[in-house]
């Protein structure tokens, strides 16, 4: 995920909630909190969690991550490769694309003589197969493709990208920063993706200023450190699953639940936000053949949460 072990999809969002700066948790308290948070995530999924979206701002500035000017959505599949290749070939530094009309609607004008790039939109329609019996209508679905010609923002005049509000650095939370620092996992900030790279045991994160709020930032950071907790020299979970596989989905569910648990521990979000449930639900679809999948993920999440608490100085001192 973007926001996952390297090579996959994205991270997730946490709610802002109240932000107390001191917390006292013993093992019994944590167990109660973890049970409640997990139960609330499951309840939200059962009610319909909605669609997940990344909690940091994707404005299309990366040519390798093309976005449509009108919808604000990323191009997908073969269109991503086509626009990426076209952008690099033309020397474009921006990943914002749109049709001639979409640029007009945005108040811009495609320059005369500019060459377009073709993208394809696939749509599903319901068709019917008529038989000798007119009442026997065997409904089935068909896919059809429609081609569109799009232009990069570098090929138009009169367009100014809206100013993106930046999250003030003053909203960083010292107790959360200290908790994550004590985990001992290196973090590199920059770019527009969140992921953990096992090969060099490093978490990669977009900058704090690009997130919607502080809780979203710490939720994503904890999610990626959750992946790091599964490294062989820590909890030794299986991090080898390929994107879209059941093993990958199980890991994503685990660390997203973990993120919600620790945010509750830190007092950043006392209840899991819909974003948590939506993200977990998106991966449970891969695990739909296993009704116990979320409970297994919750169990591994609690194990990882206990590991994180075990890295904190006060816990180590008590153990000694």
C-alpha positions in Angstrom: 0.0 0.0 0.0 1.1 3.5 -0.1 1.5 3.4 3.6 2.6 -0.2 3.8 5.4 -2.6 3.3 7.2 -1.3 0.2 5.4 -2.0 -3.1 1.8 -1.7 -2.1 -1.0 0.5 -1.4 -1.4 3.5 0.9 -1.6 4.3 4.5 -4.5 5.3 6.6 -6.0 8.2 8.6 -6.7 8.7 12.2 -9.0 11.2 13.8 -7.9 14.2 15.6 -9.8 13.6 18.8 -8.7 15.1 22.2 -5.0 15.4 22.6 -4.1 15.0 26.3 -0.3 15.1 26.9 0.0 12.6 29.7 -1.3 9.0 30.0 -1.2 6.2 32.5 -1.8 2.7 31.1 -1.3 -0.6 32.8 -1.7 -3.9 31.0 -5.3 -4.3 32.1 -6.2 -0.9 30.9 -4.6 -1.5 27.6 -6.4 -4.8 27.1 -9.7 -3.0 27.7 -8.9 -0.2 25.3 -7.7 -2.7 22.6 -10.9 -4.8 22.9 -13.0 -1.6 22.6 -11.1 -0.2 19.6 -11.2 -3.5 17.8 -14.9 -4.0 18.5 -15.6 -0.5 17.1 -13.6 -1.1 14.0 -15.6 -4.4 13.4 -18.9 -2.6 14.0 -18.0 0.2 11.6 -17.1 -2.4 8.9 -20.4 -4.2 9.4 -22.3 -1.0 9.0 -20.4 -0.1 5.8 -17.1 1.6 6.3 -17.1 3.6 3.1 -14.1 4.3 0.8 -10.6 4.9 2.1 -8.5 7.8 1.0 -5.0 8.8 1.8 -4.7 11.1 4.8 -1.9 13.2 3.2 -2.3 15.5 0.2 -1.7 14.0 -3.3 -1.6 17.0 -5.6 -0.1 15.3 -8.6 3.2 17.1 -8.5 5.0 13.8 -9.1 5.1 12.9 -12.8 5.2 9.3 -11.8 1.8 9.6 -10.0 -0.5 11.2 -12.6 -3.7 12.8 -11.4 -6.7 14.1 -13.3 -7.3 17.9 -13.1 -11.1 17.5 -13.0 -11.7 14.6 -10.6 -8.6 14.9 -8.5 -8.2 11.1 -8.8 -5.2 9.1 -9.8 -5.1 7.4 -13.1 -4.8 3.7 -12.7 -3.4 0.6 -14.4 -2.1 1.0 -17.9 -3.0 4.7 -17.9 -0.5 5.3 -15.1 2.3 3.8 -17.2 1.3 5.6 -20.4 1.2 9.0 -18.7 4.4 8.3 -16.7 6.2 7.4 -19.9 4.8 10.3 -21.8 5.7 12.7 -19.0 9.3 11.6 -18.8 9.7 11.5 -22.5 8.5 15.1 -22.8 10.5 16.3 -19.8 7.4 17.2 -17.8 8.0 17.6 -14.0 4.3 17.6 -13.0 1.8 14.7 -13.0 -1.4 16.8 -13.6 -3.4 15.8 -16.7 -6.7 16.6 -18.3 -8.7 16.7 -21.5 -8.9 19.8 -23.6 -12.4 20.6 -22.2 -11.3 19.9 -18.6 -8.5 22.4 -18.9 -10.9 24.9 -20.4 -13.3 24.3 -17.5 -10.3 25.0 -15.1 -9.7 28.4 -16.8 -6.7 27.2 -18.8 -6.0 26.8 -22.5 -4.1 24.1 -24.2 -1.4 25.7 -26.4 -1.7 25.3 -30.2 0.3 22.5 -31.6 0.6 20.5 -28.4 0.3 16.7 -28.8 -2.0 14.8 -26.6 -1.6 11.4 -24.9 -4.2 8.8 -25.0 -5.8 7.2 -22.0 -8.5 4.6 -21.8 -11.5 4.5 -19.5 -13.1 1.1 -19.0 -16.7 0.9 -18.0 -19.0 -1.9 -17.2 -22.5 -2.2 -18.6 -25.3 -4.6 -18.0 -26.3 -6.4 -21.2 -29.1 -8.9 -21.8 -28.9 -12.1 -23.8 -32.3 -12.7 -25.5 -33.4 -16.2 -26.1 -36.4 -17.8 -27.8 -38.4 -17.2 -24.7 -38.7 -13.4 -24.4 -39.3 -13.8 -20.6 -35.9 -15.5 -20.2 -33.6 -12.5 -19.9 -30.1 -13.7 -18.9 -28.5 -10.6 -17.6 -24.7 -10.4 -17.8 -22.1 -7.7 -17.8 -19.8 -6.4 -20.5 -16.9 -4.1 -20.5 -16.2 -1.4 -23.1 -13.4 1.0 -23.4 -13.4 4.7 -24.4 -10.3 6.6 -25.4 -9.6 10.1 -24.2 -6.9 12.6 -25.3 -5.3 14.3 -22.4 -2.7 17.1 -22.0 -0.2 17.7 -19.2 -0.3 21.0 -17.2 3.0 21.9 -18.8 1.1 22.0 -22.2 -1.4 24.7 -21.1 -1.4 28.4 -20.3 -3.4 30.2 -17.7 -3.5 27.6 -15.0 -2.2 28.2 -11.4 -2.2 25.3 -9.0 -4.3 26.2 -5.9 -2.2 26.9 -2.8 -2.2 23.8 -0.6 -2.6 24.5 3.1 0.2 23.2 5.1 -0.2 21.6 8.5 1.6 23.9 11.0 4.7 22.3 12.6 3.5 23.6 16.0 0.8 20.9 15.9 3.4 18.1 16.3 2.9 16.1 19.5 6.0 15.7 21.7 4.7 12.6 23.5 3.9 10.8 20.2 7.3 11.8 18.7 9.1 10.4 21.8 7.0 7.1 21.7 7.9 6.5 18.1 11.5 7.5 18.5 11.9 4.9 21.3 11.0 2.2 18.8 14.4 2.6 17.2 13.3 2.4 13.6 14.9 4.8 11.2 12.5 7.2 9.4 13.2 9.1 6.2 10.8 12.0 5.4 10.1 13.4 2.0 8.2 12.4 -1.2 4.5 11.5 -1.4 4.4 7.9 -0.3 4.4 6.1 3.0 6.0 2.6 3.2 8.4 0.4 5.1 11.4 -1.0 3.3 12.6 -4.2 5.0 15.9 -4.3 3.1 17.3 -1.4 5.0 14.8 -1.4 7.9 13.6 2.1 7.1 10.2 3.8 7.2 9.5 6.4 4.5 7.0 9.1 5.2 5.6 12.2 3.5 6.4 15.3 5.5 4.3 16.3 8.4 3.0 19.5 6.6 1.3 17.4 3.9 -1.1 15.7 6.2 -4.7 16.7 6.9 -4.1 16.8 10.7 -1.7 15.6 13.4 -3.6 12.5 14.2 -3.5 11.4 10.5 0.3 11.9 10.5 0.9 9.8 13.6 -1.6 7.2 12.5 0.4 6.6 9.3 3.7 6.7 11.0 2.6 4.1 13.6 1.2 2.0 10.7 4.6 1.9 9.0 6.4 1.3 12.2 3.9 -1.5 12.7 5.3 -3.2 9.6 8.8 -2.7 11.0 7.8 -4.5 14.2 7.3 -7.6 12.0 11.0 -7.7 10.9 12.9 -10.9 11.6 14.9 -9.3 14.4 11.7 -8.1 16.1 8.5 -10.1 16.0 9.3 -12.1 12.8 6.0 -11.9 11.0 5.7 -12.9 7.4 6.4 -9.7 5.4 7.0 -11.4 2.1 3.4 -11.3 0.8 3.0 -9.7 -2.6 0.6 -6.7 -3.0 -3.0 -8.0 -3.3 -2.2 -11.4 -1.8 -3.9 -12.8 1.3 -0.6 -12.6 3.2 -0.2 -8.9 2.3 -3.8 -8.2 3.2 -3.5 -9.9 6.6 -0.4 -7.8 7.4 -2.2 -4.6 6.3 -5.2 -5.4 8.6 -2.8 -6.1 11.5 -0.9 -2.9 11.3 -3.9 -0.7 10.7 -5.6 -2.1 13.8 -2.3 -1.6 15.6 -2.3 2.1 14.6 -5.8 2.6 16.1 -4.7 0.9 19.3 -1.6 3.0 19.9 -3.4 6.2 18.9 -5.9 5.4 21.6 -3.1 4.7 24.1 -1.5 8.0 23.4 -4.8 9.9 23.7 -4.6 11.2 20.2 -7.8 9.5 19.0 -9.9 7.8 21.7 -12.1 6.1 19.1 -11.1 4.7 15.7 -12.0 7.0 12.9 -14.0 5.8 9.9 -10.8 5.9 7.9 -9.4 3.0 10.0 -12.4 0.8 9.4 -12.5 1.7 5.7 -8.8 0.7 5.3 -9.2 -2.5 7.1 -12.4 -3.3 5.2 -10.6 -2.8 1.9 -8.2 -5.6 2.7 -10.8 -7.9 4.3 -12.2 -8.3 0.8 -9.1 -10.2 -0.1 -9.6 -12.3 3.0 -13.4 -12.8 2.5 -13.0 -16.6 2.6 -11.7 -16.4 6.2 -14.3 -15.1 8.7 -11.8 -15.2 11.5 -9.3 -13.0 9.6 -10.0 -9.8 11.5 -9.7 -11.6 14.8 -6.3 -13.0 13.8 -5.2 -9.6 12.7 -6.3 -8.0 16.0 -4.4 -10.6 17.9 -1.2 -9.9 16.0 -1.9 -6.1 16.4 -2.0 -6.5 20.1 1.2 -8.4 20.1 2.8 -5.6 18.1 1.3 -2.9 20.4 2.8 -4.8 23.4 6.2 -4.8 21.6 6.0 -1.0 21.1 5.2 -0.4 24.7 8.0 -2.7 25.7 10.4 -0.3 23.9 9.5 2.6 26.1 12.0 3.6 28.8 9.6 3.5 31.7 8.5 -0.1 30.7 12.1 -1.2 30.5 12.9 0.3 33.9 9.9 -1.5 35.5 10.9 -4.8 34.0 14.5 -4.4 35.3 
